[in-house]
């Protein structure tokens, strides 16, 4: 127990140093914040406008009202901001490390290589998306009549963490395939485009796509399930399922990384 606690503290200090260094470097280009703010605001406005096209004359989207659908969009915006803040800046470099041979130096470091590759960089320019996503979720949920209590807020937090873990695991597994396929970054862009489906409630899609977005590409667990918890329409079964999917996804990413490294040929060999 004491050893595990000491390891946790060591990794926590390492993460703090990683992100402090990244922030120092990134804040030299403060104009990027304004550019990202305008970009996220424009993308969000476009998404809201596109979503509004499905509503009118009392219509709903898969049984979801306008305000409820905006909660789903808010969750998606939050996760997209998280992607720009942590996932993309880190996982996009795995391909470069493999191609140039600098992965050798990562593997030689006295720290877990997956942790290093996943958390080395922090980009503050994705934070506007995180803030706007949280704001849209709160305002839309309030207008939809949701008044979550402390227990519901804990469930929402757990589901959002589970969503982030699932999203990270998908990205990492795909990025890790660069051990075999160097130009895998195009595939990660395809994945990001596929996850755009999470902007809308899964119930809005035909039955076949609902099954696909739940059992194959878990879009439902990324946005719809957390949105249902925020609105107070979720269930304990979906909460448990999200946690299980997150744990299994993370475990698979750990296993797959170890498996991929068996086939890695270092630059010096």
ZABAKOL-442179 format. One record per residue: residue in three letters; y, z negated, x negated of N, C-alpha, C in turn. Coordinates in pm, whole numbers, padded with zeros to 5 digits, always signed. Layout:
ALAYZXYZXYZX...
***
This chain:
UNK-00120+00000-00083+00000+00000+00000+00126+00000-00087UNK+00125-00087-00189+00241-00096-00279+00260+00034-00355UNK+00148+00098-00394+00156+00225-00465+00214+00335-00376UNK+00170+00336-00251+00221+00437-00157+00370+00418-00132UNK+00412+00292-00120+00554+00264-00099+00638+00305-00219UNK+00584+00280-00339+00655+00319-00461+00666+00471-00470UNK+00559+00542-00431+00560+00689-00432+00663+00742-00333UNK+00668+00681-00215+00766+00722-00113+00908+00704-00165UNK+00935+00592-00229+01068+00567-00281+01104+00666-00391UNK+01006+00700-00473+01032+00796-00581+01068+00933-00525UNK+00994+00976-00424+01023+01106-00364+01155+01103-00287UNK+01186+00989-00227+01314+00978-00155+01431+00989-00253UNK+01421+00923-00368+01527+00933-00469+01536+01075-00523UNK+01422+01137-00543+01421+01275-00593+01487+01369-00494UNK+01456+01352-00366+01516+01436-00263+01667+01416-00259UNK+01711+01292-00271+01856+01264-00270+01924+01334-00387UNK+01862+01334-00503+01921+01400-00619+01919+01551-00603UNK+01810+01603-00549+01803+01747-00523+01920+01791-00435UNK+01938+01724-00324+02037+01766-00226+02178+01738-00273UNK+02197+01631-00348+02331+01604-00403+02371+01713-00501UNK+02277+01756-00584+02305+01865-00678+02335+01995-00605UNK+02256+02023-00501+02277+02146-00424+02413+02146-00355UNK+02450+02032-00297+02579+02023-00229+02694+02042-00327UNK+02682+01984-00444+02787+02001-00545+02807+02147-00580UNK+02696+02218-00594+02703+02360-00629+02755+02444-00512UNK+02705+02415-00391+02742+02496-00276+02887+02476-00235UNK+02939+02355-00250+03075+02327-00204+03182+02390-00292UNK+03141+02455-00399+03237+02533-00477+03283+02656-00400UNK+03206+02694-00298+03238+02813-00219+03263+02769-00074UNK+03374+02699-00053+03400+02638+00077+03431+02740+00186UNK+03469+02859+00146+03495+02963+00247+03367+02999+00321UNK+03252+02972+00259+03125+03002+00325+03109+02924+00454UNK+03167+02803+00458+03155+02721+00578+03222+02789+00696UNK+03343+02841+00675+03415+02909+00782+03341+03035+00825UNK+03287+03107+00728+03213+03230+00759+03090+03197+00843UNK+03017+03091+00802+02897+03053+00875+02932+03001+01014UNK+03043+02928+01024+03086+02876+01153+03116+02990+01250UNK+03187+03091+01201+03218+03206+01285+03091+03283+01321UNK+03000+03294+01224+02875+03367+01248+02791+03297+01353UNK+02773+03166+01338+02692+03090+01434+02757+03091+01572UNK+02891+03074+01575+02961+03078+01703+02946+03212+01772UNK+02956+03320+01694+02939+03453+01752+02798+03477+01802UNK+02699+03433+01722+02559+03451+01765+02529+03370+01890UNK+02583+03248+01894+02559+03163+02011+02626+03222+02136UNK+02748+03272+02119+02817+03334+02233+02739+03455+02284UNK+02687+03534+02190+02606+03650+02229+02479+03609+02301UNK+02415+03501+02254+02292+03454+02318+02320+03402+02458UNK+02431+03329+02474+02468+03278+02606+02498+03394+02701UNK+02567+03494+02651+02598+03610+02736+02470+03683+02776UNK+02378+03701+02681+02252+03768+02711+02171+03688+02813UNK+02171+03556+02797+02099+03472+02892+02161+03480+03031UNK+02294+03491+03037+02362+03495+03167+02325+03619+03247UNK+02278+03724+03178+02241+03846+03249+02120+03826+03339UNK+02040+03722+03309+01921+03696+03391+01953+03613+03514UNK+02075+03564+03522+02112+03478+03633+02218+03546+03720UNK+02224+03505+03842+02320+03560+03936+02264+03557+04077UNK+02350+03529+04172+02309+03522+04313+02198+03419+04333UNK+02208+03306+04263+02111+03199+04284+01977+03220+04218UNK+01965+03319+04132+01837+03346+04068+01808+03242+03961UNK+01679+03229+03926+01636+03140+03819+01555+03221+03719UNK+01523+03159+03607+01446+03227+03503+01316+03152+03484UNK+01211+03202+03546+01082+03135+03538+01086+02996+03600UNK+01171+02978+03702+01184+02849+03766+01285+02757+03700UNK+01350+02804+03595+01450+02725+03523+01589+02765+03570UNK+01673+02666+03593+01811+02694+03632+01893+02734+03510UNK+02017+02773+03534+02107+02815+03425+02126+02703+03324UNK+02156+02583+03370+02178+02471+03278+02051+02434+03202UNK+01937+02438+03270+01810+02406+03204+01777+02508+03095UNK+01803+02635+03124+01777+02739+03025+01869+02723+02904UNK+01990+02673+02928+02082+02649+02816+02031+02539+02724UNK+01958+02442+02779+01898+02339+02695+01798+02400+02599UNK+01717+02493+02648+01621+02564+02562+01695+02639+02452UNK+01803+02707+02490+01882+02779+02390+01942+02683+02288UNK+01981+02564+02332+02035+02464+02241+01931+02420+02138UNK+01808+02399+02184+01700+02360+02092+01675+02472+01991UNK+01675+02597+02041+01655+02711+01950+01767+02718+01846UNK+01891+02698+01889+02005+02702+01797+01994+02593+01692UNK+01950+02475+01734+01929+02364+01641+01826+02401+01534UNK+01713+02456+01577+01607+02493+01482+01651+02608+01391UNK+01729+02699+01446+01779+02810+01364+01874+02757+01257UNK+01957+02658+01293+02044+02596+01194+01964+02523+01087UNK+01857+02457+01128+01769+02390+01032+01706+02491+00938UNK+01669+02606+00992+01612+02711+00908+01710+02755+00801UNK+01836+02774+00839+01938+02817+00743+01973+02707+00643UNK+01955+02581+00683+01993+02470+00597+01887+02438+00493UNK+01760+02439+00534+01654+02394+00444+01545+02499+00421UNK+01494+02559+00527+01377+02645+00513+01404+02772+00435UNK+01500+02850+00480+01527+02978+00416+01571+02963+00270UNK+01663+02871+00237+01705+02859+00097+01591+02822+00002UNK+01493+02749+00052+01383+02705-00033+01265+02802-00031UNK+01216+02833+00087+01093+02909+00096+01111+03055+00055UNK+01234+03105+00063+01257+03243+00020+01243+03258-00132UNK+01251+03147-00205+01242+03155-00351+01098+03156-00402UNK+01001+03126-00315+00862+03124-00359+00821+03262-00409UNK+00863+03366-00339+00831+03503-00381+00888+03529-00520UNK+01011+03485-00544+01075+03506-00674+01001+03430-00783UNK+00961+03308-00755+00887+03228-00853+00756+03297-00891UNK+00687+03352-00792+00559+03419-00819+00581+03547-00898UNK+00683+03624-00859+00707+03754-00924+00753+03738-01068UNK+00837+03640-01095+00893+03624-01230+00811+03530-01318UNK+00715+03460-01259+00633+03370-01338+00689+03231-01353UNK+00804+03203-01291+00863+03069-01303+00789+02964-01220UNK+00692+03009-01139+00609+02913-01067+00531+02826-01165UNK+00506+02879-01285+00438+02800-01389+00511+02670-01416UNK+00643+02678-01426+00723+02559-01458+00723+02460-01341UNK+00716+02513-01219+00710+02425-01102+00578+02347-01102UNK+00469+02417-01133+00337+02353-01131+00322+02250-01242UNK+00399+02265-01349+00391+02171-01460+00474+02045-01440UNK+00559+02046-01339+00646+01930-01316+00564+01812-01261UNK+00602+01689-01296+00529+01570-01248+00565+01534-01104UNK+00557+01631-01018+00590+01612-00877+00512+01715-00798UNK+00482+01684-00673+00405+01775-00590+00477+01909-00578UNK+00405+02017-00607+00468+02150-00610+00514+02195-00472UNK+00441+02161-00367+00484+02201-00233+00613+02129-00196UNK+00623+02002-00232+00745+01928-00205+00862+01990-00281UNK+00842+02023-00406+00950+02081-00488+00997+02213-00429UNK+00902+02298-00394+00937+02430-00341+01000+02422-00202UNK+00970+02317-00127+01018+02307+00011+01149+02233+00024UNK+01187+02153-00079+01303+02066-00062+01403+02072-00176UNK+01384+02163-00269+01469+02165-00388+01615+02196-00356UNK+01640+02277-00254+01774+02324-00223+01816+02282-00082UNK+01942+02248-00068+01999+02215+00062+02127+02296+00080UNK+02132+02376+00185+02248+02459+00212+02326+02403+00330UNK+02447+02352+00307+02525+02294+00419+02575+02398+00517UNK+02562+02525+00482+02620+02629+00568+02540+02648+00696UNK+02421+02589+00706+02347+02596+00831+02379+02482+00926UNK+02457+02384+00878+02488+02267+00961+02568+02301+01087UNK+02659+02401+01086+02726+02436+01213+02627+02471+01323UNK+02517+02538+01288+02415+02570+01388+02348+02445+01441UNK+02322+02349+01353+02261+02223+01396+02353+02150+01492UNK+02482+02141+01456+02579+02069+01539+02598+02139+01673UNK+02612+02272+01670+02630+02346+01796+02507+02336+01885UNK+02389+02338+01823+02267+02324+01901+02259+02189+01970UNK+02291+02083+01896+02291+01949+01955+02395+01938+02067UNK+02513+01995+02044+02618+01990+02145+02579+02064+02272UNK+02521+02184+02255+02481+02262+02372+02370+02191+02449UNK+02275+02131+02377+02168+02056+02442+02225+01941+02525UNK+02317+01865+02468+02372+01748+02536+02452+01788+02660UNK+02540+01886+02644+02626+01927+02756+02543+01989+02868UNK+02451+02079+02831+02370+02146+02933+02279+02047+03005UNK+02221+01953+02930+02134+01853+02994+02213+01766+03091UNK+02333+01728+03051+02419+01646+03139+02453+01722+03266UNK+02487+01850+03253+02521+01931+03371+02400+01957+03458UNK+02279+01951+03397+02157+01971+03474+02114+01843+03545UNK+02188+01734+03521+02157+01609+03587+02064+01518+03511UNK+02033+01550+03386+01943+01468+03306+02017+01348+03250UNK+01957+01229+03262+02013+01106+03207+01901+01031+03133UNK+01857+01083+03020+01742+01022+02951+01774+00881+02901UNK+01678+00791+02920+01692+00655+02871+01646+00644+02727UNK+01645+00522+02673+01605+00503+02532+01465+00554+02502UNK+01368+00530+02591+01232+00576+02567+01225+00729+02567UNK+01298+00790+02660+01299+00936+02666+01364+00995+02541UNK+01469+00930+02492+01535+00979+02370+01442+00970+02249UNK+01360+00866+02244+01261+00855+02136+01161+00969+02145UNK+01116+00999+02266+01022+01109+02285+01085+01242+02244UNK+01212+01261+02279+01282+01384+02241+01290+01395+02089UNK+01323+01283+02023+01332+01284+01877+01197+01319+01814UNK+01089+01261+01868+00955+01291+01817+00922+01438+01835UNK+00955+01493+01951+00925+01634+01978+01007+01727+01890UNK+01133+01692+01865+01215+01777+01778+01164+01773+01634UNK+01120+01656+01589+01060+01647+01456+00931+01728+01449UNK+00850+01719+01556+00727+01797+01561+00758+01947+01558UNK+00863+01988+01630+00903+02130+01629+00942+02174+01489UNK+01020+02090+01419+01062+02123+01284+00943+02134+01190UNK+00846+02045+01205+00726+02049+01120+00645+02174+01146UNK+00628+02211+01273+00554+02333+01307+00624+02455+01249UNK+00756+02461+01266+00832+02575+01215+00821+02583+01063UNK+00834+02469+00996+00821+02466+00850+00682+02513+00807UNK+00578+02467+00874+00442+02503+00835+00418+02652+00848UNK+00468+02712+00957+00453+02856+00975+00520+02932+00861UNK+00643+02893+00828+00717+02960+00722+00649+02943+00588UNK+00603+02820+00559+00545+02794+00428+00415+02871+00408UNK+00330+02872+00510+00204+02945+00497+00230+03093+00472UNK+00325+03149+00546+00355+03290+00527+00415+03316+00388UNK+00504+03227+00343+00563+03242+00210+00458+03227+00101UNK+00359+03141+00124+00255+03117+00024+00165+03238+00003UNK+00161+03328+00102+00080+03449+00085+00137+03541-00022UNK+00257+03508-00074+00313+03588-00183+00228+03578-00309UNK+00137+03481-00315+00041+03474-00425-00039+03604-00432UNK-00067+03663-00317-00140+03789-00311-00049+03909-00285UNK+00052+03889-00199+00138+04000-00158+00282+03966-00196UNK+00333+04028-00300+00463+03991-00355+00576+04021-00257UNK+00564+04127-00179+00673+04166-00088+00655+04104+00050UNK+00613+03978+00052+00586+03912+00180+00715+03872+00252UNK+00830+03877+00184+00953+03830+00249+00987+03911+00373UNK+00946+04038+00373+00968+04119+00493+00892+04059+00612UNK+00775+04003+00584+00694+03943+00691+00761+03817+00746UNK+00828+03741+00661+00896+03621+00710+01012+03659+00802UNK+01076+03772+00774+01182+03818+00864+01123+03859+00998UNK+01002+03918+00995+00934+03952+01120+00902+03825+01198UNK+00858+03720+01127+00829+03592+01192+00955+03536+01256UNK+01065+03539+01183+01190+03485+01237+01233+03564+01360UNK+01211+03695+01359+01245+03777+01475+01155+03742+01594UNK+01025+03716+01565+00932+03681+01673+00969+03548+01736UNK+01018+03456+01654+01054+03324+01705+01180+03327+01792UNK+01249+03441+01793+01365+03456+01882+01322+03441+02027UNK+01194+03463+02053+01143+03445+02190+01165+03303+02238UNK+01183+03209+02146+01206+03070+02183+01341+03045+02244UNK+01428+03144+02248+01558+03125+02314+01545+03110+02464UNK+01430+03151+02518+01410+03147+02662+01291+03058+02695UNK+01288+02998+02814+01172+02918+02854+01046+03003+02854UNK+00936+02945+02807+00811+03020+02802+00767+03063+02941UNK+00803+02987+03042+00765+03021+03180+00827+03153+03226UNK+00928+03202+03155+00992+03327+03194+00911+03449+03156UNK+00809+03430+03071+00730+03543+03022+00606+03564+03108UNK+00549+03685+03105+00423+03709+03177+00311+03618+03126UNK+00205+03606+03205+00096+03512+03174+00037+03536+03035UNK+00017+03662+02998-00040+03693+02869+00046+03645+02754UNK+00177+03668+02765+00268+03624+02660+00281+03472+02658UNK+00273+03409+02776+00278+03262+02779+00161+03203+02700UNK+00045+03262+02717-00073+03216+02642-00054+03240+02493UNK-00002+03357+02458+00020+03390+02316+00121+03295+02253UNK+00229+03266+02325+00335+03181+02271+00299+03032+02276UNK+00183+03001+02328+00137+02862+02329+00022+02840+02233UNK-00075+02930+02234-00198+02910+02156-00199+02983+02023UNK-00128+03095+02012-00130+03174+01888-00005+03149+01805UNK+00109+03187+01857+00238+03160+01794+00305+03051+01877UNK+00304+02926+01829+00340+02812+01916+00489+02799+01947UNK+00546+02905+02003+00687+02904+02040+00714+02798+02147UNK+00618+02779+02237+00636+02681+02345+00662+02542+02290UNK+00592+02506+02181+00609+02374+02123+00739+02362+02043UNK+00798+02475+02008+00921+02472+01931+01042+02443+02018UNK+01050+02504+02134+01172+02492+02215+01149+02443+02357UNK+01051+02501+02428+01034+02469+02569+00990+02324+02591UNK+00892+02278+02514+00842+02141+02533+00949+02037+02503UNK+01025+02048+02391+01135+01952+02372+01240+01959+02482UNK+01269+02081+02530+01368+02096+02637+01322+02025+02764UNK+01192+02035+02795+01139+01966+02913+01154+01814+02898UNK+01133+01763+02777+01150+01619+02755+01295+01578+02773UNK+01388+01660+02726+01530+01630+02742+01568+01626+02889UNK+01510+01717+02966+01543+01727+03109+01464+01628+03194UNK+01369+01559+03132+01290+01461+03206+01179+01520+03288UNK+01140+01646+03257+01034+01712+03332+00907+01729+03250UNK+00906+01673+03129+00789+01686+03043+00680+01587+03081UNK+00570+01593+03007+00457+01503+03034+00406+01446+02903UNK+00334+01336+02912+00278+01273+02792+00173+01362+02727UNK+00106+01446+02808+00006+01537+02752+00070+01639+02657UNK+00187+01692+02698+00256+01788+02612+00313+01720+02489UNK+00356+01596+02504+00403+01519+02388+00292+01502+02287UNK+00175+01461+02335+00060+01443+02246+00018+01575+02183UNK+00017+01682+02265-00022+01813+02213+00073+01859+02103UNK+00203+01836+02119+00301+01877+02019+00278+01802+01887UNK+00254+01673+01897+00230+01594+01776+00102+01641+01706UNK-00002+01668+01784-00128+01716+01726-00109+01851+01658UNK-00039+01942+01725-00014+02074+01665+00067+02061+01537UNK+00165+01970+01535+00248+01950+01416+00164+01895+01300UNK+00081+01796+01328-00003+01736+01223-00103+01838+01170UNK-00167+01912+01261-00264+02013+01218-00195+02124+01138UNK-00077+02166+01182-00004+02272+01111+00033+02227+00970UNK+00082+02104+00957+00119+02054+00825-00003+02042+00735UNK-00113+01993+00792-00236+01980+00713-00286+02118+00668UNK-00277+02217+00756-00319+02353+00720-00230+02410+00610UNK-00100+02381+00616-00011+02432+00510-00045+02370+00376UNK-00082+02240+00375-00123+02174+00252-00251+02236+00198UNK-00347+02256+00287-00474+02315+00244-00455+02458+00195UNK-00374+02535+00267-00357+02675+00231-00287+02688+00096UNK-00193+02599+00066-00124+02605-00062-00221+02578-00176UNK-00306+02478-00160-00408+02451-00261-00504+02567-00277UNK-00541+02629-00166-00630+02745-00170-00564+02863-00240UNK-00435+02887-00210-00364+03000-00270-00349+02983-00420UNK-00329+02859-00465-00310+02836-00608-00435+02868-00689UNK-00550+02868-00626-00673+02906-00698-00668+03051-00744UNK-00587+03131-00674-00580+03274-00705-00453+03308-00784UNK-00374+03206-00815-00250+03234-00888-00280+03255-01035UNK-00227+03365-01087-00239+03396-01228-00106+03370-01294UNK-00101+03271-01383+00025+03233-01443+00080+03342-01534UNK+00207+03332-01563+00273+03433-01648+00220+03430-01789UNK+00163+03319-01830+00116+03307-01968-00029+03346-01986UNK-00098+03379-01874-00240+03411-01884-00264+03561-01879
***
